[in-house]
Each structure stands twice: as C-alpha cells, then as structure tokens.
Amino acid sequence: MKPRVLIAEDEGVIRRMLEELCEAAGFAPDSVCEGEAAYHLLSTMGNSYSLAFIDIHMKGWSGIDAISLFGLLPDTRKFIIIVTGYLDDELDQLLREHPNVMRVLMKPFRTDHVADLLHEAMLLFHS
C-alpha cells in the first residue's frame, strides 16, 4: 500500500504540481485548497497520513493550526513539509523547534527539490 500524503495548498497550480510529484514518487495524495478542509481530513483521517505538505497561509485556517493538530496524532512517524512564500524569524524559529516539521519549502520552488524531499521521506518511512 502506498503511503498517503495530505497536500493543503490554496494555489491550484502548486497543489496540482505537488499531487503529480507525489504520485510519481509512490505516494497516494489527497489535496485540499483551504484550511477548514485540511482540518476536517486531519481530524477524521489523520492517522492514515504519513506526510503532509502544508501551506502556512491559507484561507480559513492557518498552516500553524494544521501542524499543531498533525503533531497530536498518535503515530510519531509523521513528517510535515511546510510550503510558504514568506518566512520571518519568529515563524522560522517555531518551525525549527516543531518535532514533526521535516523541512520548509520556499515558494517558488524547483520540482527536482520536491522530488528529493519525497525521496528522503520515503527512505525515512522504510528505515
């Protein structure tokens, strides 16, 4: 069974690109475009996700809220890749200290960088 990934990204082009890259890397993606939908999926199906790409700035619910909920789920082998176009010092420090944040992916990003992150995540799941 493929590991599942949640993609919470409000920009359609980026969301579709992440879906395609995840599928190509062997993940089964579920994607949403706003925070409330991410919250619903995490609260009802959160334990089925091994990885999440979460945009920090989304309509209706922030990515910070999402990583807080994702980190409360019982399975500790969960990893979050934060997607953002802006990162101030305070937010950078918060993300560095969060135990489930694997990386921060700055927009605009290169597809080969995402592919490398997905490869790294897949190795972590199988270690």
Secondary structure as a PSIPRED ss2 file (coil, helix, strand):
# PSIPRED VFORMAT (PSIPRED V4.0)

   1 M C   1.000  0.000  0.000
   2 K C   1.000  0.000  0.000
   3 P C   1.000  0.000  0.000
   4 R E   0.000  0.000  1.000
   5 V E   0.000  0.000  1.000
   6 L E   0.000  0.000  1.000
   7 I E   0.000  0.000  1.000
   8 A E   0.000  0.000  1.000
   9 E C   1.000  0.000  0.000
  10 D C   1.000  0.000  0.000
  11 E C   1.000  0.000  0.000
  12 G H   0.000  1.000  0.000
  13 V H   0.000  1.000  0.000
  14 I H   0.000  1.000  0.000
  15 R H   0.000  1.000  0.000
  16 R H   0.000  1.000  0.000
  17 M H   0.000  1.000  0.000
  18 L H   0.000  1.000  0.000
  19 E H   0.000  1.000  0.000
  20 E H   0.000  1.000  0.000
  21 L H   0.000  1.000  0.000
  22 C H   0.000  1.000  0.000
  23 E H   0.000  1.000  0.000
  24 A H   0.000  1.000  0.000
  25 A C   1.000  0.000  0.000
  26 G C   1.000  0.000  0.000
  27 F C   1.000  0.000  0.000
  28 A E   0.000  0.000  1.000
  29 P E   0.000  0.000  1.000
  30 D E   0.000  0.000  1.000
  31 S E   0.000  0.000  1.000
  32 V E   0.000  0.000  1.000
  33 C C   1.000  0.000  0.000
  34 E C   1.000  0.000  0.000
  35 G H   0.000  1.000  0.000
  36 E H   0.000  1.000  0.000
  37 A H   0.000  1.000  0.000
  38 A H   0.000  1.000  0.000
  39 Y H   0.000  1.000  0.000
  40 H H   0.000  1.000  0.000
  41 L H   0.000  1.000  0.000
  42 L H   0.000  1.000  0.000
  43 S H   0.000  1.000  0.000
  44 T H   0.000  1.000  0.000
  45 M H   0.000  1.000  0.000
  46 G H   0.000  1.000  0.000
  47 N H   0.000  1.000  0.000
  48 S H   0.000  1.000  0.000
  49 Y E   0.000  0.000  1.000
  50 S E   0.000  0.000  1.000
  51 L E   0.000  0.000  1.000
  52 A E   0.000  0.000  1.000
  53 F E   0.000  0.000  1.000
  54 I E   0.000  0.000  1.000
  55 D E   0.000  0.000  1.000
  56 I C   1.000  0.000  0.000
  57 H C   1.000  0.000  0.000
  58 M C   1.000  0.000  0.000
  59 K C   1.000  0.000  0.000
  60 G C   1.000  0.000  0.000
  61 W C   1.000  0.000  0.000
  62 S C   1.000  0.000  0.000
  63 G H   0.000  1.000  0.000
  64 I H   0.000  1.000  0.000
  65 D H   0.000  1.000  0.000
  66 A H   0.000  1.000  0.000
  67 I H   0.000  1.000  0.000
  68 S H   0.000  1.000  0.000
  69 L H   0.000  1.000  0.000
  70 F H   0.000  1.000  0.000
  71 G H   0.000  1.000  0.000
  72 L H   0.000  1.000  0.000
  73 L C   1.000  0.000  0.000
  74 P C   1.000  0.000  0.000
  75 D C   1.000  0.000  0.000
  76 T C   1.000  0.000  0.000
  77 R C   1.000  0.000  0.000
  78 K C   1.000  0.000  0.000
  79 F E   0.000  0.000  1.000
  80 I E   0.000  0.000  1.000
  81 I E   0.000  0.000  1.000
  82 I E   0.000  0.000  1.000
  83 V E   0.000  0.000  1.000
  84 T E   0.000  0.000  1.000
  85 G C   1.000  0.000  0.000
  86 Y C   1.000  0.000  0.000
  87 L C   1.000  0.000  0.000
  88 D C   1.000  0.000  0.000
  89 D H   0.000  1.000  0.000
  90 E H   0.000  1.000  0.000
  91 L H   0.000  1.000  0.000
  92 D H   0.000  1.000  0.000
  93 Q H   0.000  1.000  0.000
  94 L H   0.000  1.000  0.000
  95 L H   0.000  1.000  0.000
  96 R H   0.000  1.000  0.000
  97 E H   0.000  1.000  0.000
  98 H C   1.000  0.000  0.000
  99 P C   1.000  0.000  0.000
 100 N C   1.000  0.000  0.000
 101 V E   0.000  0.000  1.000
 102 M E   0.000  0.000  1.000
 103 R E   0.000  0.000  1.000
 104 V E   0.000  0.000  1.000
 105 L E   0.000  0.000  1.000
 106 M E   0.000  0.000  1.000
 107 K C   1.000  0.000  0.000
 108 P C   1.000  0.000  0.000
 109 F C   1.000  0.000  0.000
 110 R C   1.000  0.000  0.000
 111 T H   0.000  1.000  0.000
 112 D H   0.000  1.000  0.000
 113 H H   0.000  1.000  0.000
 114 V H   0.000  1.000  0.000
 115 A H   0.000  1.000  0.000
 116 D H   0.000  1.000  0.000
 117 L H   0.000  1.000  0.000
 118 L H   0.000  1.000  0.000
 119 H H   0.000  1.000  0.000
 120 E H   0.000  1.000  0.000
 121 A H   0.000  1.000  0.000
 122 M H   0.000  1.000  0.000
 123 L H   0.000  1.000  0.000
 124 L H   0.000  1.000  0.000
 125 F H   0.000  1.000  0.000
 126 H C   1.000  0.000  0.000
 127 S C   1.000  0.000  0.000
